[in-house]
Amino acid sequence: MSGLELRKASVEDFHLVFPLIKSLWSYNEYEENATKAVFSEIVGGKSTFAVVAERGGEIVGFCHGDFFSTLWMCGKTCYLSGIITKESERGKGIGKKMLNYIEGIAKSAGCRAIILESGIPRTAAHRFYESNGFEKSCYGFEKILS
């Protein structure tokens, strides 16, 4: 995996990351300007993080999330909102490198755990998370408000 660099994402990365976002959550209809506004908020946030995996000027992976304090964990937790590897680059260790990088960020921030959600039919992703030390621990529920 030569030449792979993990770094903090910047607002300038949006147009390279946007296709990855659309590929992972393809069931959403993304309006580019609205998505860029949210991306900018995440990249510039105090309790958020965004990381790109770049090789040869091409972004081949992206992840983002935030930190929050919770009573059930009795401390700070890292919520991994999304981790995406370009489809043609999957199976090459990029996702694992991003998870390890996030773990370092979370530890540095004083987090007690990293949590994430993954869609029920995404069984390959579930195997990936489990092979990297994550355990199924709960059901996720959502109620769409708008």
MDTraj code that builds the backbone (N, CA, C; nanometers):
import mdtraj as md
import numpy as np

residues = "MET SER GLY LEU GLU LEU ARG LYS ALA SER VAL GLU ASP PHE HIS LEU VAL PHE PRO LEU ILE LYS SER LEU TRP SER TYR ASN GLU TYR GLU GLU ASN ALA THR LYS ALA VAL PHE SER GLU ILE VAL GLY GLY LYS SER THR PHE ALA VAL VAL ALA GLU ARG GLY GLY GLU ILE VAL GLY PHE CYS HIS GLY ASP PHE PHE SER THR LEU TRP MET CYS GLY LYS THR CYS TYR LEU SER GLY ILE ILE THR LYS GLU SER GLU ARG GLY LYS GLY ILE GLY LYS LYS MET LEU ASN TYR ILE GLU GLY ILE ALA LYS SER ALA GLY CYS ARG ALA ILE ILE LEU GLU SER GLY ILE PRO ARG THR ALA ALA HIS ARG PHE TYR GLU SER ASN GLY PHE GLU LYS SER CYS TYR GLY PHE GLU LYS ILE LEU SER".split()
xyz = np.array([
    [0.0837, -0.1173, 0.0000],
    [0.0000, 0.0000, 0.0000],
    [0.0883, 0.1238, 0.0000],
    [0.1775, 0.1307, -0.0930],
    [0.2722, 0.2405, -0.0960],
    [0.2039, 0.3697, -0.1373],
    [0.2529, 0.4783, -0.0795],
    [0.2048, 0.6097, -0.1161],
    [0.0734, 0.6507, -0.0540],
    [0.0193, 0.5729, 0.0379],
    [-0.1075, 0.6093, 0.1008],
    [-0.0801, 0.7060, 0.2148],
    [-0.1511, 0.8181, 0.2128],
    [-0.1380, 0.9177, 0.3186],
    [-0.2744, 0.9400, 0.3817],
    [-0.2799, 0.9360, 0.5142],
    [-0.4010, 0.9717, 0.5871],
    [-0.3792, 1.1108, 0.6435],
    [-0.4778, 1.1974, 0.6248],
    [-0.4644, 1.3340, 0.6738],
    [-0.6015, 1.3915, 0.7051],
    [-0.5988, 1.4988, 0.7815],
    [-0.7216, 1.5697, 0.8135],
    [-0.7818, 1.6246, 0.6842],
    [-0.9111, 1.6066, 0.6683],
    [-0.9798, 1.6575, 0.5496],
    [-0.9928, 1.8091, 0.5580],
    [-0.9975, 1.8719, 0.4423],
    [-1.0189, 2.0165, 0.4352],
    [-1.1403, 2.0434, 0.3467],
    [-1.1924, 2.1642, 0.3555],
    [-1.3075, 2.2022, 0.2738],
    [-1.2749, 2.1834, 0.1255],
    [-1.1494, 2.2058, 0.0886],
    [-1.1080, 2.1923, -0.0510],
    [-1.1205, 2.0481, -0.1019],
    [-1.1274, 1.9518, -0.0128],
    [-1.1403, 1.8108, -0.0515],
    [-1.2823, 1.7729, -0.0931],
    [-1.3781, 1.8604, -0.0688],
    [-1.5182, 1.8224, -0.0865],
    [-1.5473, 1.7601, -0.2230],
    [-1.5044, 1.8234, -0.3302],
    [-1.5405, 1.7738, -0.4642],
    [-1.4785, 1.6374, -0.4940],
    [-1.3715, 1.6013, -0.4238],
    [-1.3123, 1.4686, -0.4407],
    [-1.3795, 1.3651, -0.3500],
    [-1.4347, 1.4116, -0.2385],
    [-1.5008, 1.3217, -0.1428],
    [-1.6480, 1.2997, -0.1796],
    [-1.7103, 1.3992, -0.2400],
    [-1.8537, 1.3926, -0.2710],
    [-1.8941, 1.2655, -0.3462],
    [-1.8203, 1.2212, -0.4487],
    [-1.8584, 1.0953, -0.5156],
    [-1.8546, 0.9741, -0.4220],
    [-1.7617, 0.9720, -0.3267],
    [-1.7565, 0.8613, -0.2304],
    [-1.8800, 0.8625, -0.1411],
    [-1.9184, 0.9809, -0.0962],
    [-2.0372, 0.9940, -0.0112],
    [-2.1598, 0.9407, -0.0853],
    [-2.1751, 0.9827, -0.2097],
    [-2.2912, 0.9383, -0.2887],
    [-2.2882, 0.7880, -0.3144],
    [-2.1696, 0.7297, -0.3244],
    [-2.1618, 0.5856, -0.3521],
    [-2.1995, 0.5019, -0.2306],
    [-2.1669, 0.5491, -0.1102],
    [-2.1990, 0.4708, 0.0096],
    [-2.3468, 0.4820, 0.0449],
    [-2.3968, 0.6020, 0.0452],
    [-2.5365, 0.6242, 0.0812],
    [-2.6154, 0.6561, -0.0447],
    [-2.6160, 0.5627, -0.1394],
    [-2.6752, 0.5858, -0.2715],
    [-2.8269, 0.6018, -0.2667],
    [-2.8906, 0.5636, -0.1572],
    [-3.0352, 0.5763, -0.1448],
    [-3.0765, 0.7204, -0.1146],
    [-2.9809, 0.8062, -0.0780],
    [-3.0104, 0.9470, -0.0531],
    [-2.9944, 1.0266, -0.1816],
    [-3.0762, 1.1282, -0.1953],
    [-3.0602, 1.2210, -0.3074],
    [-2.9860, 1.3422, -0.2536],
    [-2.8611, 1.3570, -0.2925],
    [-2.7772, 1.4630, -0.2390],
    [-2.7828, 1.5870, -0.3252],
    [-2.8090, 1.6991, -0.2624],
    [-2.7981, 1.8286, -0.3274],
    [-2.6574, 1.8770, -0.2941],
    [-2.5786, 1.9054, -0.3948],
    [-2.4358, 1.9302, -0.3752],
    [-2.4062, 2.0458, -0.2798],
    [-2.4743, 2.1593, -0.2943],
    [-2.4451, 2.2740, -0.2079],
    [-2.4813, 2.2464, -0.0622],
    [-2.5940, 2.1798, -0.0395],
    [-2.6339, 2.1464, 0.0975],
    [-2.5353, 2.0477, 0.1593],
    [-2.4913, 1.9501, 0.0803],
    [-2.3945, 1.8517, 0.1295],
    [-2.2612, 1.9191, 0.1591],
    [-2.2212, 2.0128, 0.0754],
    [-2.0952, 2.0850, 0.0993],
    [-2.1026, 2.1658, 0.2281],
    [-2.2181, 2.2247, 0.2569],
    [-2.2344, 2.3014, 0.3805],
    [-2.2172, 2.2111, 0.5028],
    [-2.2761, 2.0923, 0.4984],
    [-2.2613, 1.9973, 0.6095],
    [-2.1164, 1.9504, 0.6191],
    [-2.0549, 1.9197, 0.5052],
    [-1.9146, 1.8780, 0.5017],
    [-1.8263, 1.9858, 0.5657],
    [-1.8494, 2.1114, 0.5307],
    [-1.7711, 2.2226, 0.5863],
    [-1.7887, 2.2324, 0.7369],
    [-1.9111, 2.2101, 0.7832],
    [-1.9389, 2.2126, 0.9270],
    [-1.8619, 2.1017, 0.9986],
    [-1.8597, 1.9831, 0.9400],
    [-1.7880, 1.8700, 1.0002],
    [-1.6380, 1.8966, 1.0017],
    [-1.5842, 1.9412, 0.8883],
    [-1.4400, 1.9655, 0.8772],
    [-1.3950, 2.0742, 0.9752],
    [-1.4795, 2.1744, 0.9972],
    [-1.4410, 2.2857, 1.0838],
    [-1.4885, 2.2752, 1.2268],
    [-1.5531, 2.1652, 1.2626],
    [-1.6114, 2.1532, 1.3954],
    [-1.5101, 2.1271, 1.5055],
    [-1.5469, 2.1681, 1.6270],
    [-1.4593, 2.1474, 1.7428],
    [-1.4701, 2.0061, 1.7984],
    [-1.5862, 1.9442, 1.7843],
    [-1.6038, 1.8093, 1.8389],
    [-1.6181, 1.7055, 1.7279],
    [-1.5760, 1.7413, 1.6072],
    [-1.5867, 1.6512, 1.4928],
    [-1.4491, 1.6226, 1.4343],
    [-1.4432, 1.5183, 1.3524],
    [-1.3200, 1.4890, 1.2792],
    [-1.3570, 1.4400, 1.1400],
    [-1.2674, 1.4639, 1.0464],
    [-1.2841, 1.4155, 0.9092],
    [-1.1453, 1.3852, 0.8554],
    [-1.1305, 1.2662, 0.7977],
    [-1.0004, 1.2177, 0.7521],
    [-1.0145, 1.1665, 0.6091],
    [-0.9158, 1.1963, 0.5261],
    [-0.9117, 1.1390, 0.3920],
    [-0.7909, 1.0474, 0.3799],
    [-0.8068, 0.9448, 0.2983],
    [-0.6957, 0.8573, 0.2585],
    [-0.6654, 0.8947, 0.1144],
    [-0.5420, 0.9352, 0.0908],
    [-0.5044, 0.9869, -0.0407],
    [-0.3833, 0.9118, -0.0937],
    [-0.3882, 0.8813, -0.2222],
    [-0.2740, 0.8178, -0.2881],
    [-0.2598, 0.8785, -0.4270],
    [-0.1439, 0.9331, -0.4533],
    [-0.1176, 0.9904, -0.5849],
    [-0.2131, 1.1012, -0.6239],
    [-0.2537, 1.1828, -0.5274],
    [-0.3456, 1.2922, -0.5556],
    [-0.4913, 1.2517, -0.5649],
    [-0.5201, 1.1231, -0.5505],
    [-0.6581, 1.0733, -0.5570],
    [-0.7044, 1.0350, -0.4172],
    [-0.8232, 1.0801, -0.3801],
    [-0.8809, 1.0414, -0.2516],
    [-0.9484, 0.9062, -0.2700],
    [-0.8991, 0.8069, -0.1957],
    [-0.9490, 0.6698, -0.2078],
    [-1.0267, 0.6257, -0.0838],
    [-1.0325, 0.7129, 0.0175],
    [-1.1072, 0.6806, 0.1378],
    [-1.1406, 0.8064, 0.2153],
    [-1.2455, 0.7970, 0.2950],
    [-1.2910, 0.9102, 0.3753],
    [-1.3620, 0.8565, 0.4981],
    [-1.3428, 0.9216, 0.6107],
    [-1.4189, 0.8874, 0.7308],
    [-1.4437, 1.0143, 0.8107],
    [-1.5506, 1.0119, 0.8879],
    [-1.5823, 1.1276, 0.9719],
    [-1.6658, 1.0841, 1.0909],
    [-1.6663, 1.1684, 1.1914],
    [-1.7440, 1.1397, 1.3102],
    [-1.7340, 1.2525, 1.4096],
    [-1.7751, 1.2233, 1.5320],
    [-1.7687, 1.3256, 1.6358],
    [-1.7475, 1.2626, 1.7723],
    [-1.7192, 1.3486, 1.8674],
    [-1.6963, 1.3076, 2.0056],
    [-1.8090, 1.3641, 2.0909],
    [-1.8551, 1.2847, 2.1860],
    [-1.9576, 1.3332, 2.2780],
    [-1.9427, 1.2620, 2.4113],
    [-1.9932, 1.3264, 2.5157],
    [-1.9915, 1.2660, 2.6487],
    [-2.1267, 1.2023, 2.6747],
    [-2.1233, 1.0871, 2.7410],
    [-2.2476, 1.0157, 2.7672],
    [-2.2401, 0.9458, 2.9020],
    [-2.3527, 0.9389, 2.9677],
    [-2.3576, 0.8724, 3.0979],
    [-2.3437, 0.7218, 3.0852],
    [-2.4002, 0.6615, 2.9788],
    [-2.3922, 0.5156, 2.9675],
    [-2.2501, 0.4681, 2.9470],
    [-2.1620, 0.5538, 2.8984],
    [-2.0213, 0.5175, 2.8832],
    [-1.9383, 0.5831, 2.9937],
    [-2.0053, 0.6684, 3.0723],
    [-1.9419, 0.7419, 3.1823],
    [-1.8142, 0.8114, 3.1337],
    [-1.8283, 0.8816, 3.0226],
    [-1.7152, 0.9544, 2.9676],
    [-1.7361, 0.9871, 2.8217],
    [-1.6275, 1.0196, 2.7577],
    [-1.6299, 1.0608, 2.6174],
    [-1.6314, 0.9384, 2.5257],
    [-1.7064, 0.9499, 2.4167],
    [-1.7198, 0.8435, 2.3174],
    [-1.6942, 0.9015, 2.1787],
    [-1.6372, 0.8212, 2.0923],
    [-1.6173, 0.8584, 1.9523],
    [-1.7255, 0.7890, 1.8704],
    [-1.8036, 0.8675, 1.7979],
    [-1.9044, 0.8115, 1.7084],
    [-1.8514, 0.8215, 1.5663],
    [-1.8298, 0.7084, 1.5032],
    [-1.7831, 0.7032, 1.3654],
    [-1.9058, 0.7083, 1.2746],
    [-1.9320, 0.8250, 1.2179],
    [-2.0524, 0.8449, 1.1365],
    [-2.0441, 0.7770, 1.0013],
    [-1.9246, 0.7696, 0.9461],
    [-1.9092, 0.7077, 0.8154],
    [-1.7647, 0.6771, 0.7848],
    [-1.7438, 0.5654, 0.7199],
    [-1.6112, 0.5284, 0.6702],
    [-1.6328, 0.4679, 0.5318],
    [-1.5655, 0.5249, 0.4334],
    [-1.5882, 0.4883, 0.2936],
    [-1.4540, 0.4635, 0.2263],
    [-1.4436, 0.3521, 0.1575],
    [-1.3285, 0.3254, 0.0713],
    [-1.3811, 0.3145, -0.0715],
    [-1.3123, 0.3781, -0.1628],
    [-1.3505, 0.3699, -0.3039],
    [-1.3644, 0.2231, -0.3422],
    [-1.4728, 0.1890, -0.4105],
    [-1.5049, 0.0485, -0.4373],
    [-1.3890, -0.0276, -0.5016],
    [-1.3210, 0.0324, -0.5971],
    [-1.2103, -0.0362, -0.6656],
    [-1.0877, -0.0547, -0.5765],
    [-1.0866, 0.0103, -0.4596],
    [-0.9726, 0.0023, -0.3674],
    [-1.0016, -0.0847, -0.2451],
    [-1.1208, -0.1403, -0.2370],
    [-1.1568, -0.2216, -0.1201],
    [-1.0743, -0.3491, -0.1162],
    [-1.0471, -0.3962, 0.0046],
    [-0.9691, -0.5179, 0.0237],
    [-0.8194, -0.4944, 0.0204],
    [-0.7778, -0.3686, 0.0175],
    [-0.6352, -0.3357, 0.0106],
    [-0.5810, -0.2783, 0.1412],
    [-0.6611, -0.2835, 0.2474],
    [-0.6145, -0.2388, 0.3780],
    [-0.6385, -0.0924, 0.4091],
    [-0.7033, -0.0200, 0.3199],
    [-0.7265, 0.1230, 0.3423],
    [-0.8226, 0.1445, 0.4586],
    [-0.9326, 0.0701, 0.4609],
    [-1.0292, 0.0828, 0.5698],
    [-0.9662, 0.0518, 0.7042],
    [-0.8847, -0.0523, 0.7103],
    [-0.8162, -0.0890, 0.8345],
    [-0.7235, 0.0233, 0.8794],
    [-0.6508, 0.0826, 0.7849],
    [-0.5620, 0.1944, 0.8198],
    [-0.6426, 0.3122, 0.8736],
    [-0.7575, 0.3392, 0.8119],
    [-0.8408, 0.4494, 0.8610],
    [-0.8937, 0.4197, 1.0011],
    [-0.9378, 0.2957, 1.0253],
    [-0.9853, 0.2605, 1.1593],
    [-0.8748, 0.2768, 1.2632],
    [-0.7549, 0.2327, 1.2310],
    [-0.6425, 0.2483, 1.3239],
    [-0.6127, 0.3957, 1.3499],
    [-0.6204, 0.4762, 1.2467],
    [-0.5973, 0.6201, 1.2584],
    [-0.7027, 0.6831, 1.3496],
    [-0.8290, 0.6456, 1.3284],
    [-0.9388, 0.6970, 1.4104],
    [-0.9212, 0.6543, 1.5554],
    [-0.8776, 0.5311, 1.5761],
    [-0.8545, 0.4839, 1.7126],
    [-0.7517, 0.5728, 1.7825],
    [-0.6477, 0.6109, 1.7113],
    [-0.5482, 0.7017, 1.7686],
    [-0.6074, 0.8372, 1.8024],
    [-0.6900, 0.8906, 1.7125],
    [-0.7567, 1.0189, 1.7376],
    [-0.8466, 1.0076, 1.8604],
    [-0.9237, 0.8993, 1.8672],
    [-1.0170, 0.8797, 1.9784],
    [-0.9426, 0.8667, 2.1116],
    [-0.8349, 0.7921, 2.1129],
    [-0.7562, 0.7783, 2.2361],
    [-0.6988, 0.9126, 2.2782],
    [-0.6469, 0.9880, 2.1821],
    [-0.5905, 1.1203, 2.2123],
    [-0.6961, 1.2154, 2.2673],
    [-0.8202, 1.1979, 2.2238],
    [-0.9302, 1.2823, 2.2709],
    [-0.9861, 1.2341, 2.4045],
    [-0.9340, 1.1229, 2.4564],
    [-0.9798, 1.0707, 2.5847],
    [-1.1052, 0.9865, 2.5772],
    [-1.1350, 0.9323, 2.4602],
    [-1.2565, 0.8515, 2.4440],
    [-1.2400, 0.7132, 2.5061],
    [-1.3502, 0.6624, 2.5592],
    [-1.3526, 0.5286, 2.6184],
    [-1.3896, 0.4218, 2.5158],
    [-1.4533, 0.4634, 2.4053],
    [-1.4984, 0.3664, 2.3050],
    [-1.5203, 0.4364, 2.1716],
    [-1.5231, 0.3562, 2.0668],
    [-1.5664, 0.4002, 1.9339],
    [-1.6931, 0.3220, 1.9028],
    [-1.7968, 0.3922, 1.8620],
    [-1.9208, 0.3254, 1.8236],
    [-1.9556, 0.3648, 1.6801],
    [-2.0307, 0.2798, 1.6137],
    [-2.0751, 0.3083, 1.4774],
    [-2.2025, 0.2318, 1.4510],
    [-2.2683, 0.2678, 1.3436],
    [-2.3861, 0.1961, 1.2968],
    [-2.3593, 0.1497, 1.1551],
    [-2.4195, 0.0384, 1.1178],
    [-2.4035, -0.0141, 0.9827],
    [-2.5364, -0.0741, 0.9399],
    [-2.5774, -0.0444, 0.8187],
    [-2.7054, -0.0936, 0.7679],
    [-2.7177, -0.2450, 0.7781],
    [-2.8362, -0.2917, 0.8080],
    [-2.8621, -0.4347, 0.8279],
    [-2.8141, -0.5203, 0.7112],
    [-2.8370, -0.4819, 0.5846],
    [-2.7940, -0.5701, 0.4748],
    [-2.6445, -0.5647, 0.4433],
    [-2.5679, -0.4808, 0.5105],
    [-2.4257, -0.4623, 0.4775],
    [-2.3383, -0.5654, 0.5496],
    [-2.3619, -0.6913, 0.5209],
    [-2.2937, -0.7992, 0.5934],
    [-2.1424, -0.8001, 0.5720],
    [-2.0952, -0.7609, 0.4552],
    [-1.9497, -0.7550, 0.4333],
    [-1.8876, -0.6490, 0.5236],
    [-1.9565, -0.5360, 0.5396],
    [-1.9073, -0.4317, 0.6301],
    [-1.9072, -0.4823, 0.7740],
    [-2.0108, -0.5578, 0.8118],
    [-2.0170, -0.6117, 0.9482],
    [-1.8978, -0.7029, 0.9744],
    [-1.8642, -0.7878, 0.8785],
    [-1.7473, -0.8762, 0.8942],
    [-1.6190, -0.7945, 0.9069],
    [-1.6092, -0.6884, 0.8287],
    [-1.4924, -0.6003, 0.8352],
    [-1.4789, -0.5404, 0.9751],
    [-1.5872, -0.4861, 1.0291],
    [-1.5809, -0.4257, 1.1625],
    [-1.5456, -0.5299, 1.2681],
    [-1.6089, -0.6459, 1.2607],
    [-1.5799, -0.7516, 1.3579],
    [-1.4351, -0.7975, 1.3483],
    [-1.3804, -0.8038, 1.2280],
    [-1.2405, -0.8459, 1.2125],
    [-1.1433, -0.7408, 1.2650],
    [-1.1951, -0.6213, 1.2919],
    [-1.1129, -0.5136, 1.3462],
    [-1.1466, -0.4834, 1.4920],
    [-1.2069, -0.5810, 1.5601],
    [-1.2270, -0.5697, 1.7041],
    [-1.3589, -0.5116, 1.7499],
    [-1.4489, -0.4786, 1.6582],
    [-1.5794, -0.4265, 1.6969],
    [-1.6740, -0.5428, 1.7250],
    [-1.7673, -0.5209, 1.8170],
    [-1.8668, -0.6219, 1.8521],
    [-2.0060, -0.5649, 1.8303],
    [-2.0984, -0.6503, 1.7852],
    [-2.2384, -0.6084, 1.7770],
    [-2.2871, -0.5888, 1.9196],
    [-2.3421, -0.4699, 1.9470],
    [-2.3783, -0.4419, 2.0852],
    [-2.5201, -0.3888, 2.1031],
    [-2.5866, -0.3496, 1.9954],
    [-2.7208, -0.2942, 2.0126],
    [-2.7922, -0.2868, 1.8784],
    [-2.9185, -0.2511, 1.8832],
    [-2.9954, -0.2205, 1.7636],
    [-2.9985, -0.0694, 1.7489],
    [-2.9991, -0.0220, 1.6261],
    [-3.0124, 0.1206, 1.6009],
    [-3.1521, 0.1493, 1.5482],
    [-3.2077, 0.2594, 1.5901],
    [-3.3404, 0.3000, 1.5455],
    [-3.3321, 0.4425, 1.4945],
    [-3.4184, 0.4760, 1.4000],
    [-3.4221, 0.6130, 1.3519],
    [-3.5656, 0.6544, 1.3275],
    [-3.5881, 0.7825, 1.3399],
    [-3.7168, 0.8424, 1.3068],
    [-3.6849, 0.9659, 1.2232],
    [-3.7197, 0.9624, 1.0967],
    [-3.6918, 1.0729, 1.0064],
    [-3.7877, 1.1880, 1.0375],
    [-3.7333, 1.3069, 1.0587],
    [-3.8145, 1.4220, 1.0967],
    [-3.8448, 1.5163, 0.9810],
    [-3.7696, 1.5082, 0.8747],
    [-3.8001, 1.5962, 0.7607],
    [-3.7553, 1.5324, 0.6314],
])
top = md.Topology()
chain = top.add_chain()
for i, resn in enumerate(residues, 1):
    res = top.add_residue(resn, chain, resSeq=i)
    for name in ("N", "CA", "C"):
        top.add_atom(name, md.element.get_by_symbol(name[0]), res)
traj = md.Trajectory(xyz[None], top)
